[in-house]
Amino acid sequence: MKTMMIATAFALSLAGAAPAAAQDLEPQNKADMQCFAALSWLGGQVAEDSPEMAGLTGGMMYYLGRLEGRSPNTDWLRQLGIYLDSVTEAELGSDLERCGNELSVKGAALVAWGDSLGGE
């Protein structure tokens, strides 16, 4: 999986699209791209079969879904490759706390919703 993500990001960065640097994205898309990229980067740091990988994959899908929902005609995977080429590991690492907090809030809301269906 790590190799696949790195190879995909590399191939996407060679695709020839006009670079979409963070400053070129709408604010909400920028925030979601930062999270998508940070989680993708972190995914390259953990073992494929680690418990963390499932959470990272779920988080990446969440942010990709938000991006595609807002702008379905944008090739967000291609943009991810371009974006990853424009940021440093330090920037990606600094986004992880905010993104993790956002995912924790959503996770807690889902748990609360599920608990409310308990039929008690």
C-alpha positions as CSV (number, residue, x, y, z in Angstrom):
1,M,0.0,0.0,0.0
2,K,2.8,2.4,0.9
3,T,4.5,1.8,-2.4
4,M,1.2,2.1,-4.2
5,M,0.5,5.5,-2.6
6,I,4.0,6.8,-3.3
7,A,3.9,5.6,-6.9
8,T,0.4,7.0,-7.4
9,A,1.4,10.4,-6.1
10,F,4.5,10.4,-8.3
11,A,2.6,9.4,-11.4
12,L,-0.1,11.9,-10.7
13,S,2.4,14.7,-10.2
14,L,3.8,13.9,-13.7
15,A,0.3,14.2,-15.3
16,G,0.9,17.7,-16.6
17,A,-2.0,19.6,-15.1
18,A,-1.6,23.2,-14.1
19,P,-0.4,23.1,-10.5
20,A,-3.1,23.7,-8.0
21,A,-1.1,25.1,-5.1
22,A,-2.9,25.4,-1.8
23,Q,-3.4,29.1,-2.3
24,D,-5.3,28.4,-5.5
25,L,-8.0,26.3,-3.8
26,E,-11.2,27.6,-2.3
27,P,-10.8,27.8,1.5
28,Q,-12.9,24.6,2.3
29,N,-11.3,22.7,-0.5
30,K,-7.9,23.8,0.8
31,A,-8.6,22.6,4.3
32,D,-9.9,19.3,3.0
33,M,-7.0,18.8,0.6
34,Q,-4.6,19.5,3.5
35,C,-6.3,16.7,5.5
36,F,-6.5,14.3,2.5
37,A,-2.8,14.9,1.8
38,A,-1.7,14.6,5.4
39,L,-3.6,11.3,5.9
40,S,-2.2,10.0,2.6
41,W,1.3,11.0,3.7
42,L,0.9,9.4,7.1
43,G,-0.4,6.3,5.4
44,G,3.0,6.0,3.8
45,Q,4.6,5.9,7.2
46,V,2.7,3.0,8.7
47,A,2.6,-0.7,7.9
48,E,-0.1,-1.8,5.4
49,D,-1.6,-4.3,7.9
50,S,-1.5,-2.0,10.9
51,P,-4.7,-1.1,12.7
52,E,-3.9,2.5,11.9
53,M,-4.2,1.9,8.2
54,A,-7.9,1.2,8.3
55,G,-8.5,4.5,10.1
56,L,-6.3,6.4,7.7
57,T,-8.0,4.9,4.7
58,G,-11.4,5.8,6.2
59,G,-10.2,9.4,6.8
60,M,-8.8,9.7,3.3
61,M,-12.1,8.5,1.8
62,Y,-14.0,11.0,4.0
63,Y,-12.0,14.0,2.8
64,L,-12.0,12.7,-0.8
65,G,-15.8,12.4,-0.6
66,R,-16.1,16.0,0.7
67,L,-13.9,17.3,-2.2
68,E,-15.8,15.3,-4.8
69,G,-19.1,16.3,-3.4
70,R,-18.3,19.9,-3.7
71,S,-16.5,19.7,-7.0
72,P,-17.4,16.5,-8.8
73,N,-15.7,17.4,-12.1
74,T,-12.3,17.9,-10.5
75,D,-9.8,15.1,-10.7
76,W,-9.0,15.2,-7.0
77,L,-6.5,12.3,-7.1
78,R,-4.5,14.1,-9.7
79,Q,-4.7,17.3,-7.6
80,L,-3.5,15.3,-4.6
81,G,-0.3,14.4,-6.4
82,I,0.2,18.0,-7.4
83,Y,-0.5,19.2,-3.9
84,L,1.9,16.7,-2.3
85,D,4.6,18.0,-4.5
86,S,4.0,21.6,-3.2
87,V,4.2,21.0,0.6
88,T,6.8,19.9,3.0
89,E,6.5,17.0,5.5
90,A,6.5,19.5,8.3
91,E,3.4,21.2,6.8
92,L,1.7,17.8,6.4
93,G,2.5,16.9,9.9
94,S,1.2,20.1,11.3
95,D,-2.2,19.5,9.6
96,L,-2.6,16.1,11.2
97,E,-3.8,17.5,14.6
98,R,-6.6,19.6,13.1
99,C,-7.6,16.8,10.8
100,G,-7.6,14.2,13.5
101,N,-9.7,16.4,15.7
102,E,-12.2,16.9,12.9
103,L,-12.4,13.1,12.3
104,S,-12.8,12.5,16.1
105,V,-15.8,14.9,16.2
106,K,-17.4,13.1,13.3
107,G,-16.7,9.7,14.8
108,A,-18.3,10.8,18.1
109,A,-21.3,12.1,16.3
110,L,-21.7,8.7,14.5
111,V,-21.4,6.8,17.8
112,A,-24.0,9.0,19.4
113,W,-26.3,8.6,16.5
114,G,-25.9,4.8,16.6
115,D,-26.5,4.8,20.4
116,S,-29.7,6.7,19.8
117,L,-31.0,3.9,17.6
118,G,-30.7,1.4,20.4
119,G,-34.5,1.2,20.8
120,E,-34.3,1.7,24.5
